[in-house]
Amino acid sequence: MNEIDTPAIVVDLDVAEANIARLQAFGDANGTSIRPHSKTHKSPVFARKQIEAGAIGICCAKVGEAEAMVAGGVKNILIPNQVVGSTKITRLVALASEANIVVAADDPDNVEQLSAAASGVGKEIGVIVEVNVGMNRCGTEPGEDTTALARVITDSPGLRFDGVMGYEGHTVAVRDESERRANAELAMNTLLSAVDSIEAAGMPVNVISASGTGTYNITGTMDRITDLQCGSYIFMDGDYLEVFQDFKPALTVLATVISRPTSDRAVLDTGMKAMSIDRGLPIVVDVPGAQYTSISEEHGVMVVEGDAQRLKVGDKIQLRPMHGDTTINLHSHYFGVRNGKMDSVIEIAGRGRFR
């Protein structure tokens, strides 16, 4: 990898593809569809790999990400997020000419706006109700509010009521497996209770979408859950690897030593502009005795001990970010490798598409 300029995101393509295959095999074995969240990789190239492996489509966090995916040939997209405002809704409806688009909603006024925009140009978009299953972020409260919103969607021209979703994001990174399982099952029972209420009111629920990487093997074995929205599993990051090692780490940030001011200190060219630290400082992967200890905009400082003191200016090392999604958003391309050798450069087309 000496030919790769730094800082750079490096992906072991064989490992990433094995992770894709592992989750797909789990879904196939449990009768649950895989609808991966592209907010992690932000690349149509990896989205197509997931679909070719058997995924029914992908999730996108924002309309901008969905536009990048549709331009890259992806034709089945769920936006498990609220799309609000005339500018974004107009763009959303325009995508319906090129792909099957489904969006989440939790507010009747938003549903009215979606309906007016879609029906006004003769388009149809799918809508699912987001239910608050304990994360206390977006989502209707289970019960009458959820059922009433499902009815509003069902009765709205230009819209197709597809079902519900619930994201148990408050549970996915819980380190204790029994606690994580109990919290995830409680969250999914809340979601399924909302489904019962909607179906009792005479509306079919075709989609019951949920899960993150940390709960795939809990949510994905529950009856009636139709699809899993896992994202980080494709690459894994330092944070998720503290939850479990069901999937293998495929992504590192390549850095160069640019200064060795003392025997026990090495300075890297990789700081906050190249790596997110919202979940902690990165882990040094390939140099035993080196620890990343502080960070600024353009620099990272390591304390080095033992054999790590042999590091020289110009040496390259690999770092594992604690949070992959936000780190990837800082870069324009992946450098894909196989067996430690360059294979391809892959555009991160969804990078910065947060509108």
N, C-alpha and C positions, 0 to 999 in steps of 0.2 A: 504493500500500500504506500510505498515511498513516493509514488507519482502523484498522490492526492495532496493538493494544497489544503492548508488548514486555516481556521477551524472548519471541519466538515462532518456531516452526518454520514456514517457508514452503516450499511445494512447487509448482514449475512443473508443472502437470498435463499439459500438452502434451509436455513433455520426458520425464516419467516414463512416459507412455503410449507414447511413441516407443521408449524403452528396453525396455519390455515387448514391444513388437512386434518389435524387433530380435533379442532373444534367442529369441523364439518362432520367427521366420523361420529363424534358424540351426539350431535343433533340427529343424524340419520338413525343412530341406534335407539334414540329416545323418542323418535317421531316428532321432533321439534325443528322448525325451520331456523336457519341462520340468516340474520339480516344485519351484517356487521356495521358498526358505526365508523364512518370514514373520518370523523373528527380527529382520529389518531393519525392515520397516514396521509390524509388529504391528497391522495393521488389516484387518478383514474387507472393507472397501471396496476396498483395493488387492488383496487376495487374489482377490476376485471379478473385478476387472479382469484379473488374470493368467489366471484360469480361462476367462473369456470369450474371451481371446485364443488359448486352446488348451492351457493347462497342464493336466496330468492330475490335479492336486491340489496341496497345499502341504505344506511341512515346518513343524513347530513345535518349538521348543527344549525346552519344558516342558509338562506337563499343563495348567497354567493358561493358557498361550497357546492350546493346543488347545481348551479350554473356550470361550475367547473367540471363536475362529474358528467353532466349531460353532454357537454362539449367533448368530453373524452369517451363518449359512447355508452354510458350507463343509462339504462332506460327504465329502471324501477327504483324510485326513491321515496323514502319516508323522512320527513323533517319532524323529529320528535321534540318540537319546540314551537313556541307561539310566533306566528308571522303577523306583525301588527303594522299598520300604516299603509296609506295608499301606494306609496312608491314600491315598497317591498311586495305588497299583495299583487300589484300589476306585474311585477317580474315573476312572481310565483305562478300566476295564471298563464303567463306566456310560456313557461316551461311545460305546461300541460299539452301543448301542441307537439312536443317532442318526446315526452316520457309520461309514464304513469306516476303521478305526484299525489302523495298523501301527506297531510300536515296535522299536527296536534292543535287542539284548541281547549280552552277552559273558561271562555267568556262568551256570553250570547251576543254582545255587541260586535266582537271580533268575528263571530260566525256570520252575522248579518253582512259585514263588510266583505268577507270571503265570498258569500253567496252573490252579492251584487256584482262583484268583479267577474266572477266566473260565468254567471248566467248572462251578463251583459255582452259577452263576446262568444256565447254559445259553447263554452267549455265546461268540463266537469272535473272537479278535484275531489279526492277522497279526504275525509276528515275523521280523526279518532279523538276521543275525549281523553285528555290527560287527567289521571286521578292521583291525588296526593296520597301516597302509600306510606308516609312517615318521614320523607325527606324535608317536608315543609318548605318547598320551593314553589314551583308552579303546580297547578292541578286543582281540580274541583275536590271538594270534600265528599267522601263516599256518602251515598244516600240520595235524597231527593234532588239535590243540585245536579248530580251526575246524570241521573235519569232524565231530568228536565232538559239538560243540554243535549243529550242524545236525541231527544224528540225534536228540538229546534233544528238540529242538523238534518235529521231525517226529512223534515218538512220544508227544507230550504232548497230552492231551485239552484242548479249548478253544483250542488254538493252531494256527495255519496257518503252516508254514514257507514264506516268500515268497522269500527270497534273501539277499543280502549288501549291505553298504555299506562304503565306505572313504572317509575324508575326507583329502585331501592338503593340509590346512590349512597345513602347514609350507612349502608351495611357492607359495601363491596370491599372496603379496605380494613375491616375489623380483623385483627390478627388471630384472635381465638376462634377456631373453627366452629365450636359448638355455639358460641355467641353469635357468630355470623350466620349460621344456619337458622337459629331461632328467630333472629331479627328479619332475615329474608323471608322465611315462611310466614311470619306475621304480616309482612308487607304484601306478599302475594295473596294471602287470604283476604286482606282488605280489598285488593283489586278484584278478586273473584266474587266477593260479595257485591261489588258494584255491578259486575256482569250479571249476576243473578237478578238484581233489581231491574236492569235494562231489559233483560229477556222476559221477565215477568210482565213488563209493560208492553210486550208484543214486538219488540225490535230485535232482530237477529244480530249477534255480535260475532263477526267473522275473524277479527284480529284481536288477540290479547297479547300485546307485545311488552317485553320487559327485559331486565337483566343487564348487568355489567360483567366485566371479566371475572371479578372476584366472587360472583354468585352463579356463574354459568352452571355449575354442577349441582346447584340447589334448585334454582328457579327452573332450569332446563329439564328437571325430572318430575316437575309437578304437572298433574293432569290439567288439561285445557289451555295451558300457556302455548301460544302458537309459534312465537318466534323470539329469538334472543338478539339483543342489540349490542353485544360485546364489541369493544374497540381495541383496547390495549393489548389483547392477547396476541396480536400479530407480531409485535415487537417485544413486549414486556418492558418494564422499566424498574428502577431500583425500588420504588415504593411497592409495586405489585409483587416483586420477588420476595418481599418480606411477608406477603400473605400466603403464597404457595409457589411451587415450582412446576405446576402442571404444564406450563408452556415455557419455552426456553428463550433466553435473551438474545435478540437478533440485532439490536441497534446500539451503536456507540457513537460518541463524538470524538473524532480524531483531533489531537492537539499536538503542538510542537513546543519543545522547551526552547525558550528564547533568552533565558538568563539563568546563570548559576552563581549568584552573588556570594553565597556561603556554602560550605560543605553539606549543610543540612537543609538547604532551601533551594527549590527549583521553581522558576516562574514560567508559566505557560501563556500561549497567545489566545487562550479561550476563557472569556469572562462572561458577564451577564448578557452581552449582545449575541452570544452564540449558544447560551445554555440557560434554561430556566432553573431557578432555585426555589420556587414556591413550595416545594416539598423537601427541601434540604440540598446540601452540597453533593456533588457527584461522587461516585465511587471510582477509584483508579482500578482498572480491570487487569492490566497486564504487567504491572511493576510491583512486586511484593516489597513492602517497606516504604511505599510512597502513600501519603495521605493528602488529599485536597483539603486545605484548611481555611482559605479565605478567597474572596472573589471581589473584583471590581468590574468596571465596564468592559475593559479589554484584556484584563489579566486574571489569571488564576494562580494561586500560590500553593505549592505543595511542601510539606515537611518530608524529608527523605532520610531513611535510616538504612544501615546495612548495605546490601548489594545495590539498593536504589541510589546510593551516593555515587554510583558509577555513571549516572545519567550525564549526558553532555548537551551543550547547546546544539540544536538541530535534531536531536532525537525526537521521535514521535511516540506518543502513548495514547491509549484508548481510555475514555471516560464513559461511565454509564450514568446518564442523568436519572434523577429520582422521579421526574415527571416527563414522560416522553412527549405527550400531546403538545404542551406549551413550548418545549424545546424545538420540536419539529417546525412549529409556526415561525421560528426565527430564521429558517433556512429556505433557500430556493430550490435545492436539488439534493437528492440522495446519491451516494456513490455505492452502487451495488457490487458486492464482491462474492466470489465463490472460491472456496479453498484458499482464502487469503489473497486472491488475485482479482484485479479490477474486471468487472463483467459489463457494467452499464451505468450510465448516468440517467437518473429518473427525475423528471420535474415534479416538484411539489405544487401542483396547480392550484390547490385550495388554500395555499398559504396566504394569510392576511385577508381572506374572504370572510370577514366577520360581519358583513351587512346583509 
